[in-house]
């Protein structure tokens, strides 16, 4: 079986073992209001929390494509 890889800015990351992903909601239409981060300080705090909890990938929630 071939090892699947992600190319993240030139760095190859193997998907042979699971990675932990944290969610960073920065949009006003996020489904859960308590998770929305708007200020730079709040965003930085959430990033540090994800990393300290073992997160290896951060998913930055984008705006909805709904009309």
Secondary structure, DSSP 8 states (H G I E B T S, - for coil): ----EEEETTEEEE-SS---EEEEE-STT-S-GGGB--SHHHHHHHHHHHHHTT--EEEEE------
